[in-house]
Amino acid sequence: MSGPPAGTAADETPGARLRAGALAGIPFGIASFALATSFGVVAHDAGISGVAATVMSAIVFAGASQFATIAIIVSGGSLGAAIVTTALVNSRFLPMGVAFAPAFTGGRLKRALQGQAIVDASWGLAARGDGTFDRWLLFGSTAVQYGTWVAGTAAGAFGGSLLGDTDRFGFDAIYPAFFLALLIGELRHGRALGVAALGAAIALVLVPFAPVGLPVLLASLAALVGLHWRRDA
């Protein structure tokens, strides 16, 4: 399959495609700010300073893993369990990065730095539909989302002290709802539902006696079963 025809975004200058990516990323940036604000509030309620929460968002820039880390720490889990969980949650970026790699340029270090711009929404926006990707669209859309994610975290983390008891606003329910939304998005066929059920069963069996964080880690092994089923399909 050939690439985009002449006159499309692929033929525009890098600056034009960068601006196009930024414009396409605005709706996701707005959603990112709202979610990051809730993360900042939850982090504040967990006893994490506003500076630490904001720095975490600036370095990690991954909502699912950040919520998971806070959930494990609040529940009394170890830092090691939180780190491993974060790595597992973010492991989806490995195949995404492999698919995007041909679009990057330069040496290994430069390509690795460019790969840090890969996030879910930007990856989808940058896909051309023929198996190739536009790195400038990726950079533009991610820049918007990164800025709103860090700003939203700071707003929630530093504003949490002004809100007082934030539980009355429902912030404590946002990250479980966030994970539920991710799960619902993946339940498109029977195999995914089976893997989700297996993971839930593993976690439920282990929760009564296993250390905090360990049930989540072991439940993720159900994904290996799903991978095996996909290979056999």
C-alpha positions as CSV (number, residue, x, y, z in Angstrom):
1,M,0.0,0.0,0.0
2,S,1.4,3.4,-1.0
3,G,1.8,6.4,1.3
4,P,-0.5,9.4,1.4
5,P,-1.2,11.1,-1.9
6,A,0.3,14.4,-2.8
7,G,-1.2,17.4,-1.1
8,T,-1.8,15.7,2.2
9,A,-0.1,16.5,5.5
10,A,2.8,14.2,4.7
11,D,3.9,16.7,2.0
12,E,3.7,19.7,4.2
13,T,6.7,21.3,5.9
14,P,7.7,19.9,9.3
15,G,6.6,23.1,10.9
16,A,3.1,22.8,9.4
17,R,2.8,19.2,10.5
18,L,3.9,20.2,14.0
19,R,1.2,22.8,14.2
20,A,-1.3,20.3,12.8
21,G,-0.3,17.9,15.5
22,A,-0.7,20.5,18.2
23,L,-4.2,21.5,17.0
24,A,-5.2,17.8,16.8
25,G,-3.9,17.3,20.3
26,I,-5.9,20.1,21.9
27,P,-9.0,18.0,22.7
28,F,-6.8,15.3,24.3
29,G,-4.9,18.1,26.1
30,I,-8.1,19.3,27.7
31,A,-8.9,15.8,28.9
32,S,-5.3,15.4,30.0
33,F,-5.6,18.5,32.2
34,A,-8.8,17.2,33.9
35,L,-7.3,13.8,34.6
36,A,-4.0,15.3,35.8
37,T,-5.9,17.6,38.1
38,S,-7.6,14.6,39.7
39,F,-4.2,12.8,39.9
40,G,-2.7,15.9,41.7
41,V,-5.6,15.9,44.2
42,V,-5.3,12.2,44.9
43,A,-1.5,12.5,45.3
44,H,-2.0,15.4,47.7
45,D,-4.5,13.3,49.7
46,A,-2.0,10.5,49.8
47,G,0.5,12.7,51.5
48,I,2.7,13.4,48.5
49,S,3.9,17.0,48.2
50,G,2.9,19.2,45.4
51,V,6.4,19.5,44.1
52,A,7.0,15.7,44.2
53,A,3.7,15.0,42.4
54,T,4.4,17.6,39.7
55,V,8.0,16.3,39.2
56,M,6.6,12.8,38.9
57,S,4.2,13.9,36.2
58,A,7.0,15.7,34.4
59,I,9.3,12.7,34.4
60,V,6.8,9.7,34.1
61,F,4.1,11.4,32.0
62,A,1.9,8.2,32.1
63,G,-1.5,8.5,33.7
64,A,-2.3,4.8,34.2
65,S,1.1,4.0,35.9
66,Q,1.0,7.1,38.0
67,F,-2.5,6.3,39.4
68,A,-1.4,2.7,40.0
69,T,1.7,3.9,41.9
70,I,-0.3,6.1,44.2
71,A,-2.9,3.3,44.7
72,I,-0.2,0.9,45.8
73,I,1.6,3.3,48.0
74,V,-1.6,4.5,49.7
75,S,-2.5,0.8,50.4
76,G,0.8,0.2,52.1
77,G,2.6,-1.5,49.3
78,S,6.3,-1.3,48.8
79,L,8.1,1.1,46.5
80,G,9.5,-1.9,44.6
81,A,6.0,-3.2,43.9
82,A,5.0,0.3,42.6
83,I,8.0,0.4,40.3
84,V,7.4,-3.0,38.8
85,T,3.7,-2.3,38.4
86,T,4.6,1.0,36.6
87,A,6.9,-0.9,34.3
88,L,4.2,-3.5,33.5
89,V,1.6,-0.9,32.8
90,N,3.9,1.0,30.5
91,S,5.1,-2.1,28.7
92,R,2.5,-1.4,25.9
93,F,4.8,1.3,24.7
94,L,7.4,-1.3,23.6
95,P,5.4,-2.6,20.6
96,M,4.2,0.9,19.9
97,G,7.7,2.1,19.8
98,V,8.9,-0.7,17.5
99,A,6.1,0.2,15.0
100,F,7.0,3.9,15.1
101,A,10.8,3.4,15.0
102,P,11.2,3.7,11.2
103,A,9.7,7.2,11.3
104,F,12.5,8.5,13.7
105,T,15.8,9.8,12.4
106,G,19.3,10.2,13.7
107,G,21.5,8.1,15.9
108,R,20.4,5.8,18.7
109,L,20.3,8.5,21.4
110,K,18.4,10.9,19.3
111,R,15.9,8.2,18.2
112,A,15.5,7.2,21.9
113,L,14.8,10.8,22.9
114,Q,12.2,11.1,20.1
115,G,10.5,7.9,21.3
116,Q,9.7,9.6,24.6
117,A,7.0,11.5,22.8
118,I,5.0,8.3,22.2
119,V,1.7,8.3,24.1
120,D,-1.5,6.6,23.3
121,A,-3.5,9.4,21.7
122,S,-0.5,10.9,19.8
123,W,0.5,7.4,18.4
124,G,-3.0,7.1,17.0
125,L,-3.0,10.6,15.6
126,A,0.3,10.1,13.9
127,A,-0.7,6.9,12.1
128,R,-1.1,7.4,8.4
129,G,-3.2,4.3,7.8
130,D,-0.6,2.6,5.6
131,G,1.6,1.3,8.4
132,T,3.8,4.4,8.6
133,F,3.8,7.3,11.0
134,D,4.3,11.1,11.0
135,R,6.8,12.0,13.7
136,W,6.0,15.7,13.5
137,L,2.3,15.1,14.2
138,L,3.4,13.0,17.1
139,F,5.7,15.7,18.5
140,G,3.0,18.4,18.1
141,S,0.1,16.5,19.8
142,T,2.3,15.2,22.6
143,A,3.7,18.6,23.4
144,V,0.2,19.9,24.1
145,Q,-0.7,16.9,26.2
146,Y,2.5,17.0,28.2
147,G,2.1,20.7,29.1
148,T,-1.5,20.2,30.2
149,W,-0.6,17.0,32.1
150,V,2.1,18.7,34.2
151,A,0.0,21.9,34.6
152,G,-3.0,19.9,35.7
153,T,-1.0,17.9,38.2
154,A,0.3,21.1,39.8
155,A,-3.2,22.6,39.9
156,G,-4.6,19.6,41.7
157,A,-1.6,18.9,43.9
158,F,-1.2,22.5,45.2
159,G,-4.9,23.3,45.1
160,G,-5.8,20.2,47.1
161,S,-4.9,21.9,50.3
162,L,-7.3,24.7,49.5
163,L,-10.2,22.3,48.8
164,G,-10.0,20.6,52.2
165,D,-11.7,17.2,52.3
166,T,-11.5,16.4,48.6
167,D,-13.5,13.1,49.0
168,R,-16.7,15.0,48.9
169,F,-15.9,16.0,45.3
170,G,-15.5,12.4,44.2
171,F,-11.7,12.7,43.4
172,D,-11.1,9.4,45.3
173,A,-13.2,7.5,42.8
174,I,-11.5,8.9,39.6
175,Y,-8.6,6.6,39.3
176,P,-10.6,3.4,39.8
177,A,-13.0,4.7,37.2
178,F,-10.1,5.5,35.0
179,F,-8.9,1.9,35.1
180,L,-12.4,0.6,34.5
181,A,-12.7,2.8,31.4
182,L,-9.4,1.4,30.1
183,L,-10.7,-2.1,30.7
184,I,-14.0,-1.5,29.0
185,G,-12.2,-0.2,26.0
186,E,-10.3,-3.4,25.7
187,L,-13.3,-5.7,26.0
188,R,-14.1,-6.0,22.3
189,H,-14.2,-9.8,22.0
190,G,-14.4,-12.9,24.0
191,R,-10.7,-13.5,24.5
192,A,-10.2,-10.1,26.1
193,L,-13.1,-10.7,28.4
194,G,-11.6,-14.1,29.4
195,V,-8.2,-12.6,30.1
196,A,-9.8,-9.8,32.2
197,A,-11.8,-12.4,34.2
198,L,-8.7,-14.5,34.8
199,G,-6.7,-11.5,36.0
200,A,-9.5,-10.5,38.3
201,A,-9.8,-14.0,39.7
202,I,-6.0,-14.2,40.4
203,A,-6.1,-10.8,42.2
204,L,-9.2,-11.7,44.3
205,V,-7.6,-15.0,45.4
206,L,-4.4,-13.3,46.5
207,V,-5.7,-10.1,48.1
208,P,-6.6,-11.6,51.5
209,F,-3.1,-12.8,52.3
210,A,-0.6,-11.5,49.7
211,P,1.4,-8.2,50.3
212,V,-0.1,-5.1,48.8
213,G,0.8,-4.7,45.2
214,L,1.6,-8.4,44.6
215,P,-1.9,-9.4,43.5
216,V,-1.8,-6.7,40.8
217,L,1.6,-7.9,39.5
218,L,0.6,-11.6,39.4
219,A,-2.8,-10.8,37.9
220,S,-1.0,-9.2,35.0
221,L,0.4,-12.7,34.1
222,A,-3.1,-13.3,32.6
223,A,-2.0,-11.2,29.7
224,L,0.5,-13.9,28.8
225,V,-2.5,-16.3,28.4
226,G,-4.1,-13.7,26.1
227,L,-1.0,-13.5,24.0
228,H,-0.8,-17.3,23.6
229,W,-4.5,-17.3,22.5
230,R,-3.8,-14.6,20.0
231,R,-0.9,-16.5,18.5
232,D,-3.0,-19.6,18.2
233,A,-5.9,-17.7,16.6
